[in-house]
Amino acid sequence: MEDRKETVVILTTGKQDRGARATLAFSWACLSLAMGMETTLFLTMDGAIWAVPGAMRGVQVEGFEPVGSYYEEFRELGGRLLVCDPCAEYFCHTGGERVQGSVELLEGAERVGLATVVGLSAPGARVVTF
C-alpha cells in the first residue's frame, strides 16, 4: 500500500483548557506541513470556536508561541482549515436568530460536513486528535 503523505489533525477542544490542546494541534499541524505533508486541520465540537475571529487573541501556553502565531504559520505553510458547519452554528453562535452561515469565521476557513473529513481520513492518512 502506498504511504500517503496526508495528515488530518482534529481539534475538538475549545477554551476550557486555556488553549493547551489548540496550541498542540496547531503546532503539530505546522510541523507536519514543514515536513512536506499535506495537512488539514479540522475544527469540530467545542474546537470550532478557534475559527472565530479574535478567539486566539491573548491565548498562549507557557513554553509555546501564542496559538495565533501557530495559526499564521499554518496558513503561510499552506495548511487547510476546515470547520464543522453545524458545530460552528451551535458552539459559536452569539445570540439572536440562528441563520445557517451567520457565524463569521476566519478568512480561509472552509465550512464542511463530516463526509469531507471521512474522505480525508482514508486508509494511509495520518489522523491525530486533540
C-alpha positions as a Markdown table, in Angstrom:
| # | Residue | x | y | z |
|---|---|---|---|---|
| 1 | Met | 0.0 | 0.0 | 0.0 |
| 2 | Glu | 1.4 | 3.4 | -0.9 |
| 3 | Asp | 2.1 | 5.7 | 2.1 |
| 4 | Arg | 0.1 | 8.9 | 1.6 |
| 5 | Lys | 1.7 | 12.0 | 3.0 |
| 6 | Glu | -1.5 | 13.4 | 4.3 |
| 7 | Thr | -2.1 | 14.4 | 7.9 |
| 8 | Val | -5.5 | 15.3 | 9.3 |
| 9 | Val | -5.4 | 17.0 | 12.7 |
| 10 | Ile | -8.8 | 17.1 | 14.5 |
| 11 | Leu | -9.3 | 19.6 | 17.3 |
| 12 | Thr | -12.4 | 19.0 | 19.5 |
| 13 | Thr | -11.4 | 21.2 | 22.5 |
| 14 | Gly | -12.4 | 24.8 | 22.9 |
| 15 | Lys | -11.1 | 27.2 | 25.5 |
| 16 | Gln | -11.8 | 25.1 | 28.6 |
| 17 | Asp | -8.1 | 24.1 | 28.9 |
| 18 | Arg | -6.9 | 27.7 | 28.3 |
| 19 | Gly | -5.7 | 26.8 | 24.8 |
| 20 | Ala | -3.3 | 23.9 | 25.6 |
| 21 | Arg | -4.8 | 21.4 | 23.1 |
| 22 | Ala | -5.3 | 24.1 | 20.5 |
| 23 | Thr | -1.7 | 25.0 | 20.8 |
| 24 | Leu | -0.6 | 21.4 | 20.4 |
| 25 | Ala | -2.9 | 20.9 | 17.5 |
| 26 | Phe | -1.8 | 24.0 | 15.6 |
| 27 | Ser | 1.9 | 23.4 | 16.4 |
| 28 | Trp | 1.6 | 19.7 | 15.3 |
| 29 | Ala | -0.1 | 20.8 | 12.0 |
| 30 | Cys | 2.7 | 23.4 | 11.4 |
| 31 | Leu | 5.4 | 20.7 | 11.9 |
| 32 | Ser | 3.6 | 18.3 | 9.6 |
| 33 | Leu | 3.5 | 21.0 | 6.9 |
| 34 | Ala | 7.2 | 21.8 | 7.4 |
| 35 | Met | 7.9 | 18.1 | 6.9 |
| 36 | Gly | 6.3 | 18.3 | 3.5 |
| 37 | Met | 3.0 | 16.6 | 4.4 |
| 38 | Glu | -0.4 | 17.8 | 3.1 |
| 39 | Thr | -2.1 | 18.9 | 6.3 |
| 40 | Thr | -5.7 | 19.7 | 7.1 |
| 41 | Leu | -6.9 | 20.9 | 10.5 |
| 42 | Phe | -10.5 | 20.1 | 11.2 |
| 43 | Leu | -12.2 | 22.1 | 14.0 |
| 44 | Thr | -15.2 | 20.3 | 15.4 |
| 45 | Met | -17.4 | 20.4 | 18.5 |
| 46 | Asp | -16.1 | 23.0 | 21.0 |
| 47 | Gly | -13.0 | 23.3 | 18.9 |
| 48 | Ala | -15.0 | 25.2 | 16.3 |
| 49 | Ile | -14.6 | 28.3 | 18.5 |
| 50 | Trp | -10.9 | 28.6 | 17.3 |
| 51 | Ala | -12.2 | 29.6 | 13.8 |
| 52 | Val | -14.0 | 32.7 | 15.1 |
| 53 | Pro | -12.1 | 35.9 | 14.5 |
| 54 | Gly | -10.5 | 37.1 | 17.8 |
| 55 | Ala | -10.8 | 33.7 | 19.6 |
| 56 | Met | -7.0 | 33.2 | 19.6 |
| 57 | Arg | -6.2 | 36.7 | 20.9 |
| 58 | Gly | -4.2 | 36.5 | 24.1 |
| 59 | Val | -4.0 | 32.7 | 24.2 |
| 60 | Gln | -0.5 | 31.4 | 25.0 |
| 61 | Val | 0.6 | 28.3 | 26.8 |
| 62 | Glu | 3.8 | 28.6 | 28.8 |
| 63 | Gly | 6.7 | 27.3 | 26.8 |
| 64 | Phe | 5.0 | 27.8 | 23.4 |
| 65 | Glu | 4.3 | 30.6 | 21.0 |
| 66 | Pro | 0.8 | 32.2 | 21.1 |
| 67 | Val | -1.7 | 30.0 | 19.3 |
| 68 | Gly | -2.4 | 32.8 | 16.9 |
| 69 | Ser | 1.3 | 32.7 | 15.8 |
| 70 | Tyr | 0.9 | 29.0 | 15.0 |
| 71 | Tyr | -2.3 | 29.7 | 13.0 |
| 72 | Glu | -0.5 | 32.4 | 10.9 |
| 73 | Glu | 2.4 | 29.9 | 10.3 |
| 74 | Phe | -0.1 | 27.2 | 9.4 |
| 75 | Arg | -1.7 | 29.5 | 6.8 |
| 76 | Glu | 1.7 | 30.6 | 5.4 |
| 77 | Leu | 2.8 | 27.0 | 5.0 |
| 78 | Gly | -0.4 | 26.2 | 3.0 |
| 79 | Gly | -2.5 | 24.3 | 5.6 |
| 80 | Arg | -6.2 | 23.8 | 5.0 |
| 81 | Leu | -8.6 | 24.8 | 7.8 |
| 82 | Leu | -11.9 | 23.0 | 7.9 |
| 83 | Val | -14.7 | 23.8 | 10.3 |
| 84 | Cys | -17.7 | 21.6 | 11.1 |
| 85 | Asp | -20.5 | 23.8 | 9.8 |
| 86 | Pro | -23.2 | 22.6 | 12.2 |
| 87 | Cys | -20.7 | 22.8 | 15.1 |
| 88 | Ala | -19.9 | 26.4 | 14.2 |
| 89 | Glu | -23.5 | 27.3 | 14.2 |
| 90 | Tyr | -24.1 | 25.6 | 17.6 |
| 91 | Phe | -20.9 | 26.2 | 19.6 |
| 92 | Cys | -20.0 | 29.7 | 18.2 |
| 93 | His | -23.5 | 31.3 | 18.0 |
| 94 | Thr | -23.6 | 34.6 | 20.0 |
| 95 | Gly | -27.3 | 35.1 | 20.2 |
| 96 | Gly | -30.2 | 36.2 | 18.1 |
| 97 | Glu | -31.9 | 34.2 | 15.5 |
| 98 | Arg | -29.9 | 31.2 | 14.2 |
| 99 | Val | -29.4 | 31.5 | 10.5 |
| 100 | Gln | -27.2 | 29.0 | 8.6 |
| 101 | Gly | -23.9 | 30.6 | 7.8 |
| 102 | Ser | -24.4 | 33.6 | 10.1 |
| 103 | Val | -21.4 | 32.8 | 12.3 |
| 104 | Glu | -18.3 | 34.7 | 11.0 |
| 105 | Leu | -15.2 | 32.6 | 10.5 |
| 106 | Leu | -11.6 | 33.3 | 9.9 |
| 107 | Glu | -10.6 | 34.1 | 6.4 |
| 108 | Gly | -9.8 | 30.9 | 4.5 |
| 109 | Ala | -11.7 | 28.7 | 6.9 |
| 110 | Glu | -14.0 | 26.2 | 5.0 |
| 111 | Arg | -17.3 | 25.1 | 6.3 |
| 112 | Val | -17.7 | 21.4 | 5.8 |
| 113 | Gly | -19.7 | 18.4 | 6.8 |
| 114 | Leu | -18.4 | 15.1 | 8.2 |
| 115 | Ala | -18.3 | 13.5 | 4.8 |
| 116 | Thr | -15.4 | 15.7 | 3.8 |
| 117 | Val | -13.4 | 14.7 | 6.8 |
| 118 | Val | -14.2 | 11.0 | 6.4 |
| 119 | Gly | -12.9 | 11.3 | 2.8 |
| 120 | Leu | -9.7 | 12.8 | 4.0 |
| 121 | Ser | -9.3 | 10.1 | 6.6 |
| 122 | Ala | -9.0 | 7.4 | 4.0 |
| 123 | Pro | -6.5 | 4.5 | 4.5 |
| 124 | Gly | -3.0 | 5.7 | 4.6 |
| 125 | Ala | -3.8 | 9.2 | 6.1 |
| 126 | Arg | -2.4 | 10.1 | 9.5 |
| 127 | Val | -5.1 | 11.3 | 11.8 |
| 128 | Val | -4.3 | 12.9 | 15.1 |
| 129 | Thr | -7.0 | 14.1 | 17.6 |
| 130 | Phe | -6.7 | 16.8 | 20.3 |
